[in-house]
């Protein structure tokens, strides 16, 4: 694991994960879930194999789990976004009110020249950029797609 990724993980644990916990999510990096009266919601963080960036995927299903597919019959605590195929989306960085890039960059990729480790504030800023997306993208998508795993 690169030092950049370790710093990003520390920032996610300090900034993003507490926000998920406040919203009722359980789990640990990289997969989280919560059960609401209407559905079960999922968040997964996937780092790029070459390093330097990550995506945040979300999915949801009925409260009793997916009705079909590879996750059928599994407890919610064992499910994550990878079980939902096309019934998941990636949060995107917003630019001028428009959804944009899906990858959240924080450092160099393995094939790029090495860069010095940034101050903790750099990684915390990347983690903090996810927080408004929980409200502007995730919560509204989950509310509109309570049966996404059965599509």
Secondary structure, DSSP 8 states (H G I E B T S, - for coil): --HHHHHHHHHIIIIIHHHHHHTT-EEETTEEEEE-SS-EEEEEEEE-TTSSEEEEEEEEE-TT--SSSTTTT--GGG--GGGGTTSEEE---EETTEE--S-EE-S--TTS-------HHHHHHHHHTTHHHIIIIIHHHHHH-TTGGG-
